[in-house]
Amino acid sequence: MAPKKRGWTNMTNVDISRDYKWGTELEDVAIKSFEKNVKDGDWLPFMKMGKFSHFDFCSLNAKRRGKMAFVEVKSRRCKRSTYEDTIIPSIKMQKALAIINDKHEAYLLLNFEDEICFVDLKVAKMHFGYNARTDRGRVELGHYAFISLEQFKTIEKKEDTNDSKKSKTT
């Protein structure tokens, strides 16, 4: 019998099904809030993309033929003020840069416990590096884009009550 390996593990050894289910259940609330805050008439309704797409939602520009917007939604089990930065896998940022280079738009939409906010990835300042998370029972080391939350625009503040489903649009 081979000895157990010690050290970093990759994400293939981690069961993410609970997190995936939780996050996808909250996507509709976040994208509806985002749609209410984009320029009226600029974008057709955002459509959900496939499970293995790089982004969660896509829309066509109603005024400029062929121009598209892609939105990645991340739900966080904390308040916006908990951390100074948020992280997304660097491969996702690499895809966003390719989309932006093709003259489309790419956004990161965050759904926190206390608010929903977004940033236009075309103008977002970020740095890259390795980070590890341990909240799913194993050490997961990955390469990430670190994006300061100061750059995000709040589009919805949630009421501070025990009922986390209630929210108030600002």
C-alpha atoms as an extended CHARMM CRD file, in Angstrom:
* protein
*
       170  EXT
         1         1  MET       CA              0.0000000000        0.0000000000        0.0000000000  PROA      1               0.0000000000
         2         2  ALA       CA              1.4120000000        3.3830000000       -1.0120000000  PROA      2               0.0000000000
         3         3  PRO       CA              1.9540000000        5.9680000000        1.7130000000  PROA      3               0.0000000000
         4         4  LYS       CA             -0.4110000000        8.9560000000        1.8760000000  PROA      4               0.0000000000
         5         5  LYS       CA              0.8340000000       12.0330000000        0.0760000000  PROA      5               0.0000000000
         6         6  ARG       CA              1.1560000000       15.1810000000        2.1250000000  PROA      6               0.0000000000
         7         7  GLY       CA              0.8780000000       18.7440000000        0.9130000000  PROA      7               0.0000000000
         8         8  TRP       CA             -1.3470000000       20.5770000000       -1.5040000000  PROA      8               0.0000000000
         9         9  THR       CA             -4.2290000000       18.9490000000       -3.3030000000  PROA      9               0.0000000000
        10        10  ASN       CA             -6.0120000000       20.1300000000       -6.3780000000  PROA      10              0.0000000000
        11        11  MET       CA             -9.7100000000       20.8290000000       -6.6750000000  PROA      11              0.0000000000
        12        12  THR       CA            -10.4780000000       17.4750000000       -8.2990000000  PROA      12              0.0000000000
        13        13  ASN       CA            -10.2580000000       15.8700000000       -4.8510000000  PROA      13              0.0000000000
        14        14  VAL       CA            -12.7950000000       18.2500000000       -3.3030000000  PROA      14              0.0000000000
        15        15  ASP       CA            -16.5690000000       17.8080000000       -3.3780000000  PROA      15              0.0000000000
        16        16  ILE       CA            -17.9020000000       21.2010000000       -4.4600000000  PROA      16              0.0000000000
        17        17  SER       CA            -21.4920000000       20.0490000000       -5.0950000000  PROA      17              0.0000000000
        18        18  ARG       CA            -22.8710000000       21.7350000000       -1.9450000000  PROA      18              0.0000000000
        19        19  ASP       CA            -21.2240000000       25.0650000000       -2.8040000000  PROA      19              0.0000000000
        20        20  TYR       CA            -22.2400000000       24.7940000000       -6.4570000000  PROA      20              0.0000000000
        21        21  LYS       CA            -25.9030000000       24.1510000000       -5.5670000000  PROA      21              0.0000000000
        22        22  TRP       CA            -25.9580000000       27.0020000000       -3.0390000000  PROA      22              0.0000000000
        23        23  GLY       CA            -24.3480000000       29.4580000000       -5.4680000000  PROA      23              0.0000000000
        24        24  THR       CA            -26.5370000000       28.6010000000       -8.4430000000  PROA      24              0.0000000000
        25        25  GLU       CA            -29.6800000000       28.9820000000       -6.3100000000  PROA      25              0.0000000000
        26        26  LEU       CA            -28.6610000000       32.6000000000       -5.5710000000  PROA      26              0.0000000000
        27        27  GLU       CA            -27.6870000000       33.5470000000       -9.1310000000  PROA      27              0.0000000000
        28        28  ASP       CA            -31.1790000000       34.5740000000      -10.2600000000  PROA      28              0.0000000000
        29        29  VAL       CA            -31.5550000000       37.1460000000       -7.4770000000  PROA      29              0.0000000000
        30        30  ALA       CA            -28.1820000000       38.6780000000       -8.3300000000  PROA      30              0.0000000000
        31        31  ILE       CA            -28.6520000000       38.8070000000      -12.1060000000  PROA      31              0.0000000000
        32        32  LYS       CA            -32.1420000000       40.3360000000      -11.7570000000  PROA      32              0.0000000000
        33        33  SER       CA            -30.6600000000       43.0680000000       -9.5730000000  PROA      33              0.0000000000
        34        34  PHE       CA            -27.8930000000       43.6190000000      -12.1400000000  PROA      34              0.0000000000
        35        35  GLU       CA            -30.4120000000       43.8200000000      -15.0160000000  PROA      35              0.0000000000
        36        36  LYS       CA            -32.3710000000       46.5250000000      -13.1560000000  PROA      36              0.0000000000
        37        37  ASN       CA            -29.2020000000       48.6120000000      -12.9020000000  PROA      37              0.0000000000
        38        38  VAL       CA            -27.8790000000       48.4670000000      -16.4710000000  PROA      38              0.0000000000
        39        39  LYS       CA            -28.7560000000       51.2700000000      -18.8830000000  PROA      39              0.0000000000
        40        40  ASP       CA            -32.3970000000       50.9170000000      -19.8330000000  PROA      40              0.0000000000
        41        41  GLY       CA            -32.7720000000       49.3160000000      -23.2260000000  PROA      41              0.0000000000
        42        42  ASP       CA            -29.0610000000       48.6310000000      -23.7580000000  PROA      42              0.0000000000
        43        43  TRP       CA            -29.1200000000       44.8900000000      -23.1360000000  PROA      43              0.0000000000
        44        44  LEU       CA            -31.5790000000       42.1450000000      -23.9270000000  PROA      44              0.0000000000
        45        45  PRO       CA            -32.4510000000       39.8630000000      -20.9810000000  PROA      45              0.0000000000
        46        46  PHE       CA            -29.4250000000       37.9730000000      -19.6550000000  PROA      46              0.0000000000
        47        47  MET       CA            -29.5100000000       34.2810000000      -20.4560000000  PROA      47              0.0000000000
        48        48  LYS       CA            -28.0680000000       31.5150000000      -18.2780000000  PROA      48              0.0000000000
        49        49  MET       CA            -25.1030000000       29.8020000000      -19.9040000000  PROA      49              0.0000000000
        50        50  GLY       CA            -24.1710000000       26.1270000000      -19.5650000000  PROA      50              0.0000000000
        51        51  LYS       CA            -22.6220000000       24.5270000000      -16.4870000000  PROA      51              0.0000000000
        52        52  PHE       CA            -19.1610000000       24.3590000000      -18.0680000000  PROA      52              0.0000000000
        53        53  SER       CA            -19.1410000000       27.8600000000      -19.6070000000  PROA      53              0.0000000000
        54        54  HSD       CA            -16.5470000000       30.3460000000      -18.3880000000  PROA      54              0.0000000000
        55        55  PHE       CA            -19.2830000000       32.8190000000      -17.3880000000  PROA      55              0.0000000000
        56        56  ASP       CA            -22.7420000000       32.3700000000      -15.8660000000  PROA      56              0.0000000000
        57        57  PHE       CA            -24.8220000000       34.7620000000      -18.0040000000  PROA      57              0.0000000000
        58        58  CYS       CA            -24.6860000000       36.4030000000      -21.4160000000  PROA      58              0.0000000000
        59        59  SER       CA            -26.6900000000       39.1090000000      -23.1720000000  PROA      59              0.0000000000
        60        60  LEU       CA            -26.7740000000       40.7590000000      -26.5800000000  PROA      60              0.0000000000
        61        61  ASN       CA            -26.6270000000       44.5250000000      -26.8770000000  PROA      61              0.0000000000
        62        62  ALA       CA            -29.9770000000       45.8250000000      -28.0930000000  PROA      62              0.0000000000
        63        63  LYS       CA            -28.3900000000       48.8150000000      -29.8580000000  PROA      63              0.0000000000
        64        64  ARG       CA            -25.0490000000       47.5290000000      -31.1910000000  PROA      64              0.0000000000
        65        65  ARG       CA            -25.2990000000       44.4400000000      -33.3280000000  PROA      65              0.0000000000
        66        66  GLY       CA            -22.9370000000       41.6510000000      -32.3200000000  PROA      66              0.0000000000
        67        67  LYS       CA            -21.8210000000       43.2080000000      -29.0250000000  PROA      67              0.0000000000
        68        68  MET       CA            -22.2470000000       40.9550000000      -26.0030000000  PROA      68              0.0000000000
        69        69  ALA       CA            -21.9440000000       41.1840000000      -22.2280000000  PROA      69              0.0000000000
        70        70  PHE       CA            -20.8050000000       38.2850000000      -20.0380000000  PROA      70              0.0000000000
        71        71  VAL       CA            -21.4370000000       38.1360000000      -16.2920000000  PROA      71              0.0000000000
        72        72  GLU       CA            -19.8220000000       35.8800000000      -13.7000000000  PROA      72              0.0000000000
        73        73  VAL       CA            -21.8310000000       35.6350000000      -10.4660000000  PROA      73              0.0000000000
        74        74  LYS       CA            -20.1340000000       34.6800000000       -7.2090000000  PROA      74              0.0000000000
        75        75  SER       CA            -22.1080000000       34.2960000000       -3.9940000000  PROA      75              0.0000000000
        76        76  ARG       CA            -20.1740000000       34.8110000000       -0.7900000000  PROA      76              0.0000000000
        77        77  ARG       CA            -21.0130000000       33.5220000000        2.6980000000  PROA      77              0.0000000000
        78        78  CYS       CA            -19.8040000000       36.7250000000        4.3200000000  PROA      78              0.0000000000
        79        79  LYS       CA            -20.4600000000       40.4590000000        4.3780000000  PROA      79              0.0000000000
        80        80  ARG       CA            -18.7930000000       42.7540000000        1.8910000000  PROA      80              0.0000000000
        81        81  SER       CA            -16.6440000000       44.2930000000        4.6220000000  PROA      81              0.0000000000
        82        82  THR       CA            -15.1930000000       40.9350000000        5.7770000000  PROA      82              0.0000000000
        83        83  TYR       CA            -12.2530000000       40.9960000000        3.3400000000  PROA      83              0.0000000000
        84        84  GLU       CA            -10.4810000000       43.7580000000        1.4050000000  PROA      84              0.0000000000
        85        85  ASP       CA            -10.2380000000       41.6910000000       -1.7920000000  PROA      85              0.0000000000
        86        86  THR       CA            -12.2190000000       39.0380000000       -3.5590000000  PROA      86              0.0000000000
        87        87  ILE       CA            -10.6090000000       36.2900000000       -5.5940000000  PROA      87              0.0000000000
        88        88  ILE       CA            -11.5700000000       34.5750000000       -8.8280000000  PROA      88              0.0000000000
        89        89  PRO       CA             -9.6070000000       31.8790000000      -10.6220000000  PROA      89              0.0000000000
        90        90  SER       CA             -7.0190000000       33.4540000000      -12.9170000000  PROA      90              0.0000000000
        91        91  ILE       CA             -8.2060000000       31.2780000000      -15.8120000000  PROA      91              0.0000000000
        92        92  LYS       CA            -11.5660000000       33.0610000000      -15.5930000000  PROA      92              0.0000000000
        93        93  MET       CA             -9.7920000000       36.4320000000      -15.7900000000  PROA      93              0.0000000000
        94        94  GLN       CA             -7.8100000000       35.1690000000      -18.7710000000  PROA      94              0.0000000000
        95        95  LYS       CA            -11.1030000000       34.3650000000      -20.5330000000  PROA      95              0.0000000000
        96        96  ALA       CA            -12.5200000000       37.7820000000      -19.5410000000  PROA      96              0.0000000000
        97        97  LEU       CA             -9.5210000000       39.5060000000      -21.1220000000  PROA      97              0.0000000000
        98        98  ALA       CA            -10.0570000000       37.5550000000      -24.3510000000  PROA      98              0.0000000000
        99        99  ILE       CA            -13.7350000000       38.6140000000      -24.3500000000  PROA      99              0.0000000000
       100       100  ILE       CA            -12.7900000000       42.2520000000      -23.7160000000  PROA      100             0.0000000000
       101       101  ASN       CA            -10.1480000000       42.0810000000      -26.4610000000  PROA      101             0.0000000000
       102       102  ASP       CA            -12.9450000000       40.9780000000      -28.8360000000  PROA      102             0.0000000000
       103       103  LYS       CA            -14.7980000000       44.2450000000      -27.9660000000  PROA      103             0.0000000000
       104       104  HSD       CA            -17.3820000000       42.6180000000      -25.6810000000  PROA      104             0.0000000000
       105       105  GLU       CA            -18.0280000000       43.4070000000      -22.0160000000  PROA      105             0.0000000000
       106       106  ALA       CA            -17.3030000000       41.2740000000      -18.9460000000  PROA      106             0.0000000000
       107       107  TYR       CA            -18.5360000000       41.8460000000      -15.4030000000  PROA      107             0.0000000000
       108       108  LEU       CA            -18.0190000000       40.2130000000      -12.0230000000  PROA      108             0.0000000000
       109       109  LEU       CA            -21.1610000000       40.2790000000       -9.8820000000  PROA      109             0.0000000000
       110       110  LEU       CA            -20.8360000000       39.4760000000       -6.1680000000  PROA      110             0.0000000000
       111       111  ASN       CA            -23.7630000000       38.4530000000       -3.9890000000  PROA      111             0.0000000000
       112       112  PHE       CA            -22.7430000000       39.0030000000       -0.3460000000  PROA      112             0.0000000000
       113       113  GLU       CA            -24.8780000000       38.4250000000        2.7590000000  PROA      113             0.0000000000
       114       114  ASP       CA            -25.4860000000       42.1750000000        3.0410000000  PROA      114             0.0000000000
       115       115  GLU       CA            -25.3680000000       43.4840000000       -0.5390000000  PROA      115             0.0000000000
       116       116  ILE       CA            -24.9850000000       42.8260000000       -4.2510000000  PROA      116             0.0000000000
       117       117  CYS       CA            -22.2400000000       44.6480000000       -6.1470000000  PROA      117             0.0000000000
       118       118  PHE       CA            -20.3640000000       44.4630000000       -9.4400000000  PROA      118             0.0000000000
       119       119  VAL       CA            -17.2520000000       45.5960000000      -11.2720000000  PROA      119             0.0000000000
       120       120  ASP       CA            -16.5590000000       46.0550000000      -14.9800000000  PROA      120             0.0000000000
       121       121  LEU       CA            -13.5760000000       43.7640000000      -15.5520000000  PROA      121             0.0000000000
       122       122  LYS       CA            -12.3040000000       45.9950000000      -18.3720000000  PROA      122             0.0000000000
       123       123  VAL       CA            -11.3070000000       48.6900000000      -15.8610000000  PROA      123             0.0000000000
       124       124  ALA       CA            -10.7840000000       46.6160000000      -12.7060000000  PROA      124             0.0000000000
       125       125  LYS       CA             -7.3310000000       46.7420000000      -11.1320000000  PROA      125             0.0000000000
       126       126  MET       CA             -6.0760000000       43.4100000000       -9.8310000000  PROA      126             0.0000000000
       127       127  HSD       CA             -3.0210000000       41.3780000000       -9.0460000000  PROA      127             0.0000000000
       128       128  PHE       CA             -2.3640000000       37.6820000000       -9.4180000000  PROA      128             0.0000000000
       129       129  GLY       CA             -0.9580000000       35.0700000000       -7.0920000000  PROA      129             0.0000000000
       130       130  TYR       CA             -1.4650000000       31.7530000000       -5.3930000000  PROA      130             0.0000000000
       131       131  ASN       CA             -3.9660000000       31.3280000000       -2.5990000000  PROA      131             0.0000000000
       132       132  ALA       CA             -5.2820000000       28.3880000000       -0.6060000000  PROA      132             0.0000000000
       133       133  ARG       CA             -8.6800000000       27.7230000000        0.8760000000  PROA      133             0.0000000000
       134       134  THR       CA             -9.4830000000       25.0920000000        3.4710000000  PROA      134             0.0000000000
       135       135  ASP       CA            -13.2120000000       25.5650000000        4.1140000000  PROA      135             0.0000000000
       136       136  ARG       CA            -14.2420000000       22.4530000000        2.1390000000  PROA      136             0.0000000000
       137       137  GLY       CA            -12.2560000000       19.9320000000        4.1680000000  PROA      137             0.0000000000
       138       138  ARG       CA             -9.0000000000       19.9850000000        2.1880000000  PROA      138             0.0000000000
       139       139  VAL       CA             -6.3300000000       22.4490000000        1.2460000000  PROA      139             0.0000000000
       140       140  GLU       CA             -7.1150000000       23.8140000000       -2.2240000000  PROA      140             0.0000000000
       141       141  LEU       CA             -4.2300000000       25.7050000000       -3.7910000000  PROA      141             0.0000000000
       142       142  GLY       CA             -4.9720000000       27.7300000000       -6.8930000000  PROA      142             0.0000000000
       143       143  HSD       CA             -3.8450000000       30.6940000000       -8.9480000000  PROA      143             0.0000000000
       144       144  TYR       CA             -6.2030000000       33.6420000000       -8.5430000000  PROA      144             0.0000000000
       145       145  ALA       CA             -6.9040000000       37.2190000000       -9.5340000000  PROA      145             0.0000000000
       146       146  PHE       CA             -7.2020000000       39.3890000000       -6.3980000000  PROA      146             0.0000000000
       147       147  ILE       CA             -9.6080000000       42.3080000000       -6.9500000000  PROA      147             0.0000000000
       148       148  SER       CA            -10.0440000000       45.0750000000       -4.3810000000  PROA      148             0.0000000000
       149       149  LEU       CA            -13.6610000000       45.4120000000       -3.2570000000  PROA      149             0.0000000000
       150       150  GLU       CA            -13.2720000000       49.2100000000       -3.2170000000  PROA      150             0.0000000000
       151       151  GLN       CA            -13.7630000000       49.1000000000       -7.0010000000  PROA      151             0.0000000000
       152       152  PHE       CA            -17.1710000000       47.4140000000       -6.8450000000  PROA      152             0.0000000000
       153       153  LYS       CA            -20.3750000000       49.4140000000       -7.2540000000  PROA      153             0.0000000000
       154       154  THR       CA            -23.2020000000       48.5070000000       -4.8750000000  PROA      154             0.0000000000
       155       155  ILE       CA            -26.4820000000       47.8860000000       -6.6890000000  PROA      155             0.0000000000
       156       156  GLU       CA            -28.5260000000       46.4290000000       -3.8460000000  PROA      156             0.0000000000
       157       157  LYS       CA            -28.3220000000       46.6500000000       -0.0630000000  PROA      157             0.0000000000
       158       158  LYS       CA            -29.9930000000       43.8450000000        1.8420000000  PROA      158             0.0000000000
       159       159  GLU       CA            -31.9590000000       44.5220000000        4.9950000000  PROA      159             0.0000000000
       160       160  ASP       CA            -30.2300000000       43.5430000000        8.2200000000  PROA      160             0.0000000000
       161       161  THR       CA            -32.8140000000       41.0760000000        9.5030000000  PROA      161             0.0000000000
       162       162  ASN       CA            -32.8710000000       37.4070000000       10.3700000000  PROA      162             0.0000000000
       163       163  ASP       CA            -34.6980000000       36.7480000000        7.1040000000  PROA      163             0.0000000000
       164       164  SER       CA            -31.8130000000       36.8190000000        4.6180000000  PROA      164             0.0000000000
       165       165  LYS       CA            -34.2060000000       36.5180000000        1.6670000000  PROA      165             0.0000000000
       166       166  LYS       CA            -35.5560000000       40.0400000000        2.1690000000  PROA      166             0.0000000000
       167       167  SER       CA            -33.7090000000       42.7640000000        0.3330000000  PROA      167             0.0000000000
       168       168  LYS       CA            -34.0500000000       46.4050000000       -0.5240000000  PROA      168             0.0000000000
       169       169  THR       CA            -32.8730000000       47.9310000000       -3.7830000000  PROA      169             0.0000000000
       170       170  THR       CA            -30.8610000000       51.1650000000       -3.5290000000  PROA      170             0.0000000000
